[in-house]
Amino acid sequence: MSLNERISKVIEYSNLTPSEFADEIDVQRSSISHITSGRNKPSLEFIIKIKSRFPELLWDWLVTGEGEMLKSELPEVEILEGQTEEDKVRPTPLPDLFTMMNNDDDFGAEETEMELPQSGSGESFISSQDKASEKISDSQRLGNSPEEILSQVIGNQTNKIKRIVLFYENGKFESFEP
């Protein structure tokens, strides 16, 4: 199985469309299409992004195609003679976010409110708003009308007109060549 086929298998595993997969691993959408079609080979950065988004994938499988695609969910524990099922080491499940919030009495205690500086900050804020409104009111259209610009261009006979393009408000355009 080629690297491109393995990446297609990862996309299939993720249950995402190629576009969603590209967004998920933060790459251009076209790169997914180019890689899965065989046009391009994935870069190391591309493979690292896949691995960081899907840590359950095994490096050996992703890079070389050897071994299993996914890490096993629970580590295998060898059973020694004389041990029963209850004697086996059982991993403790990790708590989810909401369990941690409910069990932590100090959750959110570090939150602080943002305080405004007292020394004349209100005046500087108002003056900066006034400056911004002055800039907006100072902006205006240039005095040159399209006719004036055209007469300036036509009046300069050293340059010959190659093409004139008219753009209309409805998105259409016309091109004229003398």
SENUVEX-876663 format. One record per residue (C-alpha): residue number from 1; chain; x, y, z. Coordinates in steps of 0.1 Angstrom, whole numbers, plus 2048, in hexadecimal, padded with zeros to 3 digits. Layout:
BEGIN
<k->NUM c->A u->X v->Y w->Z>
...
This chain:
BEGIN
<k->1 c->A u->800 v->800 w->800>
<k->2 c->A u->80F v->822 w->7F6>
<k->3 c->A u->811 v->840 w->80C>
<k->4 c->A u->7F5 v->851 w->7F7>
<k->5 c->A u->7DF v->833 w->7FD>
<k->6 c->A u->7E6 v->834 w->822>
<k->7 c->A u->7DC v->858 w->824>
<k->8 c->A u->7BC v->850 w->811>
<k->9 c->A u->7B6 v->835 w->82B>
<k->10 c->A u->7BB v->84F w->847>
<k->11 c->A u->7A2 v->866 w->837>
<k->12 c->A u->78A v->849 w->835>
<k->13 c->A u->791 v->841 w->85A>
<k->14 c->A u->78A v->865 w->864>
<k->15 c->A u->767 v->864 w->854>
<k->16 c->A u->76D v->886 w->845>
<k->17 c->A u->76B v->893 w->822>
<k->18 c->A u->78D v->89B w->812>
<k->19 c->A u->784 v->8C1 w->816>
<k->20 c->A u->77C v->8BC w->83B>
<k->21 c->A u->79B v->8A7 w->840>
<k->22 c->A u->7B1 v->8C2 w->831>
<k->23 c->A u->7A1 v->8DC w->848>
<k->24 c->A u->7A5 v->8C5 w->865>
<k->25 c->A u->7CB v->8C0 w->860>
<k->26 c->A u->7CF v->8E4 w->854>
<k->27 c->A u->7DB v->8DF w->830>
<k->28 c->A u->7CF v->8EB w->80F>
<k->29 c->A u->7B1 v->8D8 w->801>
<k->30 c->A u->7C2 v->8D3 w->7E0>
<k->31 c->A u->7DF v->8C1 w->7F0>
<k->32 c->A u->7C8 v->8A5 w->7FC>
<k->33 c->A u->7BC v->8A0 w->7D8>
<k->34 c->A u->7DF v->8A1 w->7CA>
<k->35 c->A u->7EC v->888 w->7E3>
<k->36 c->A u->7D0 v->86F w->7E1>
<k->37 c->A u->7D0 v->86F w->7BB>
<k->38 c->A u->7F6 v->868 w->7BB>
<k->39 c->A u->7FF v->889 w->7AA>
<k->40 c->A u->814 v->894 w->7C9>
<k->41 c->A u->825 v->883 w->7E5>
<k->42 c->A u->81E v->88F w->808>
<k->43 c->A u->838 v->8A3 w->81A>
<k->44 c->A u->846 v->89B w->83D>
<k->45 c->A u->833 v->8BA w->84A>
<k->46 c->A u->812 v->8AB w->83B>
<k->47 c->A u->818 v->88A w->84C>
<k->48 c->A u->820 v->89B w->86D>
<k->49 c->A u->800 v->8AE w->86B>
<k->50 c->A u->7EC v->88E w->866>
<k->51 c->A u->7FE v->87D w->883>
<k->52 c->A u->7F9 v->89B w->89B>
<k->53 c->A u->7D4 v->89C w->893>
<k->54 c->A u->7D0 v->876 w->895>
<k->55 c->A u->7E8 v->86B w->8B0>
<k->56 c->A u->7D8 v->848 w->8B0>
<k->57 c->A u->7E9 v->841 w->88F>
<k->58 c->A u->80A v->82D w->890>
<k->59 c->A u->828 v->83E w->881>
<k->60 c->A u->835 v->81D w->872>
<k->61 c->A u->814 v->817 w->860>
<k->62 c->A u->811 v->83B w->854>
<k->63 c->A u->834 v->83E w->847>
<k->64 c->A u->83E v->81B w->83B>
<k->65 c->A u->81D v->808 w->83B>
<k->66 c->A u->829 v->7EE w->854>
<k->67 c->A u->815 v->7E2 w->871>
<k->68 c->A u->7F2 v->7ED w->87C>
<k->69 c->A u->7E2 v->80E w->873>
<k->70 c->A u->7D7 v->817 w->897>
<k->71 c->A u->7E6 v->813 w->8B9>
<k->72 c->A u->7D4 v->7F9 w->8CE>
<k->73 c->A u->7BC v->809 w->8E6>
<k->74 c->A u->7C8 v->7F8 w->906>
<k->75 c->A u->7EC v->7ED w->90B>
<k->76 c->A u->7F1 v->7C8 w->90A>
<k->77 c->A u->7F9 v->7B9 w->92C>
<k->78 c->A u->80A v->797 w->92E>
<k->79 c->A u->7F8 v->77F w->944>
<k->80 c->A u->811 v->76C w->95A>
<k->81 c->A u->809 v->74A w->967>
<k->82 c->A u->7F4 v->74B w->986>
<k->83 c->A u->7E4 v->76D w->97F>
<k->84 c->A u->7BF v->770 w->97B>
<k->85 c->A u->7AB v->78A w->967>
<k->86 c->A u->7A7 v->79F w->987>
<k->87 c->A u->7CD v->7A0 w->98D>
<k->88 c->A u->7D4 v->7B0 w->96B>
<k->89 c->A u->7DE v->7D5 w->96B>
<k->90 c->A u->7C0 v->7EA w->960>
<k->91 c->A u->7C7 v->80C w->953>
<k->92 c->A u->7B3 v->827 w->963>
<k->93 c->A u->79D v->83A w->94B>
<k->94 c->A u->7A5 v->85F w->946>
<k->95 c->A u->789 v->876 w->952>
<k->96 c->A u->778 v->88B w->939>
<k->97 c->A u->777 v->8B1 w->93A>
<k->98 c->A u->756 v->8B4 w->94B>
<k->99 c->A u->75F v->89B w->966>
<k->100 c->A u->77D v->8B0 w->96D>
<k->101 c->A u->769 v->8CF w->970>
<k->102 c->A u->74F v->8C0 w->987>
<k->103 c->A u->76A v->8B1 w->99E>
<k->104 c->A u->780 v->8D1 w->9A0>
<k->105 c->A u->773 v->8EA w->9B9>
<k->106 c->A u->78C v->904 w->9AE>
<k->107 c->A u->783 v->902 w->989>
<k->108 c->A u->781 v->925 w->97B>
<k->109 c->A u->78F v->935 w->99B>
<k->110 c->A u->7AC v->944 w->988>
<k->111 c->A u->797 v->959 w->972>
<k->112 c->A u->79D v->97E w->976>
<k->113 c->A u->78B v->99D w->969>
<k->114 c->A u->79E v->9B5 w->952>
<k->115 c->A u->7A3 v->9D6 w->963>
<k->116 c->A u->7A6 v->9F7 w->950>
<k->117 c->A u->7C4 v->A0D w->958>
<k->118 c->A u->7BA v->A2C w->96C>
<k->119 c->A u->7D2 v->A46 w->961>
<k->120 c->A u->7C0 v->A5A w->945>
<k->121 c->A u->7B8 v->A3D w->92F>
<k->122 c->A u->795 v->A49 w->928>
<k->123 c->A u->7A1 v->A69 w->918>
<k->124 c->A u->7BA v->A58 w->902>
<k->125 c->A u->7A0 v->A3F w->8F6>
<k->126 c->A u->788 v->A5B w->8EC>
<k->127 c->A u->7A4 v->A6E w->8DA>
<k->128 c->A u->7AD v->A4F w->8C7>
<k->129 c->A u->789 v->A4A w->8BC>
<k->130 c->A u->788 v->A6F w->8B1>
<k->131 c->A u->7A8 v->A69 w->89C>
<k->132 c->A u->799 v->A4B w->88C>
<k->133 c->A u->779 v->A5D w->883>
<k->134 c->A u->78E v->A7A w->874>
<k->135 c->A u->7A0 v->A61 w->85E>
<k->136 c->A u->77F v->A53 w->852>
<k->137 c->A u->770 v->A76 w->84B>
<k->138 c->A u->790 v->A80 w->839>
<k->139 c->A u->78D v->A64 w->820>
<k->140 c->A u->77C v->A6E w->800>
<k->141 c->A u->77C v->A65 w->7DB>
<k->142 c->A u->797 v->A73 w->7C4>
<k->143 c->A u->78D v->A91 w->7AE>
<k->144 c->A u->796 v->A80 w->78E>
<k->145 c->A u->778 v->A73 w->77A>
<k->146 c->A u->77C v->A57 w->762>
<k->147 c->A u->77A v->A70 w->745>
<k->148 c->A u->797 v->A84 w->753>
<k->149 c->A u->7AC v->A65 w->757>
<k->150 c->A u->7A4 v->A59 w->733>
<k->151 c->A u->7AC v->A7C w->725>
<k->152 c->A u->7CE v->A7B w->738>
<k->153 c->A u->7D6 v->A59 w->729>
<k->154 c->A u->7CB v->A62 w->706>
<k->155 c->A u->7DD v->A83 w->708>
<k->156 c->A u->7FE v->A71 w->70D>
<k->157 c->A u->807 v->A66 w->6E9>
<k->158 c->A u->828 v->A55 w->6F2>
<k->159 c->A u->815 v->A38 w->700>
<k->160 c->A u->7FE v->A25 w->6E9>
<k->161 c->A u->7DF v->A14 w->6F7>
<k->162 c->A u->7E1 v->9EF w->6F5>
<k->163 c->A u->7BF v->9E5 w->703>
<k->164 c->A u->7A2 v->9F6 w->715>
<k->165 c->A u->78E v->9E1 w->72E>
<k->166 c->A u->76C v->9ED w->73B>
<k->167 c->A u->75F v->9DD w->75B>
<k->168 c->A u->739 v->9DF w->761>
<k->169 c->A u->728 v->9DE w->783>
<k->170 c->A u->717 v->9BD w->77B>
<k->171 c->A u->739 v->9AC w->779>
<k->172 c->A u->73C v->9AB w->753>
<k->173 c->A u->758 v->9BB w->740>
<k->174 c->A u->761 v->9C4 w->71C>
<k->175 c->A u->783 v->9C6 w->70D>
<k->176 c->A u->78C v->9DC w->6EF>
<k->177 c->A u->7AC v->9DB w->6DC>
<k->178 c->A u->7B3 v->9F7 w->6C2>
